Amino acid sequence: MTLAPLLAAPLAIQLHAIAAVALIPLTIVQLGRRKSGTWHRRVGWAWVVLMTITAVSSFWIHGIRLFGPFSPIHILSVVTLVTLVHAIVARRTGNMRGHRLGMLGVAMGWAGAGLFTLLPGRIMGQVVFGG
């Protein structure tokens, strides 16, 4: 494991990676604890902020260019941001099922995208596996 590839990457990639990695323990906490109360709300808002940073910072990352400077992963970023808003609105209107499904959907998308960053040749793959 080496941080050299990440430290040599552009600032947008560093910010994106730091926010995404910080989501790991928060996601574990949110999924493992009771789903109500002050603790859940505070950790949840931190999670939303980090997920927003992760999604927004992706728009400055253009390693794969299929549609101008963008790639299919940018569609996931848009869906993530829209789903976060819908999940927050669902919670505020008492739609707990909508809130739960929205947040779980965002978390699953984030986890799936995170697995792709570990592929050979990708920066996080180099960080985790070396090379």
N, C-alpha and C positions, 0 to 999 in steps of 0.2 A: 504494500500500500504506500502510495506517495501522493502528496498534495501538489507536486510540481506542475502537472498538467493544468490543474485548476488555478494555481497561482499565476500561470502564464497566460491564462485565458482572458478575454475582454471582461470589463467590469460587469456588463449585463449578464454574462454567463456566471460569474462569481456570485452576484446577487441572487440570481435564479437558483443556483445550486445551494447556497446557504439557506435560503428560505425553504426550499423543498426538503432539505435534510432536517431542518428544524421542525418540520411537520411530523416527522416520524414519531418522536416521543409524545407529542401532543395527540396524535391520532390514536396511539395505544392507550393513553389516559382516557380520551373521550369514549373509546369503545369499551374500555374495561370498567368504567365507573358508572354509578347511578346517573340517569339521564335527566336530572332536574337539580335545581338549587343554584346557589351563587357560584360554586366551584365550576360546575358545568358551563354556566354562562361566561365566566371569565376565561376559562380555557378555550371555550368555543369562539369567543371574539378574537383571541390571539390566533387561533387556527384560521379564522376567516381572513384576518389581516395577512398572515403568512401565505395563505392560498392565493389571495389577491395579488400579492407581490410576485409570487411564482408565475401566475398566469399573465400578468401585465408585462413582466420582464421578458417573457418569451417573445414578445413582438419585436425585440431588439436582437434576437438570435436568428441568424439566417444561414445556418450550416447546410440545410437541405432546401433547395429552391425549386419548387414545382409550379407555383403560381406567382410569377414575379419573384419578389423576395420571400414569399411565404411557402409553407408546406402544410400538409394535412394536420400536423400537430397544432398549428395555429387555430384550426377549427375547434380543437379540443379546448384551447384557451378561451375562445369566445363562449363555447358551451359552458365551461366552468364558471365564467363570470356571470352569465345569465342565470345558471342554476343556483349559484350562491345567493343572488338577489331573490329568486323565487323561494328558496328555502328559508331565508330570513323573513320574507313576507308571510310565508306559510306559518312560521312560528308566531309571529306577531298577531296573526288572525286566528290563532288557536288550532290550526291544521297541523297537528303533531305528526300525522302520517306523512303528509307532504314534506314537512321539515326533515323527518328522519330519512325518507327516501331520497330527497335532494342531497342531503349531506353525505349519505352513504354512496350515492352515485358520483359525487365529486371526489370523494376519497378513493373510490375504485378506479376512476379515471386517472387520478394522480399516481396511484400505485402502479397501474398498468404502464403509464408513460415513464415512470421511474425505472421500471424493469428494462425498457428499451434503451435507457441511457447507459446500461451496463454492457451493451453489445461491444464487440471488438471495434476499435477505432474511434469510439465515442470518448469524450473527456472523462466522464465518470467511470467508464469501464477501465480507462487507464489509471484513474485514481485508486480504484478498488483492487484491480488485478495486476497493476503495474504494466510497464511496457509503453 
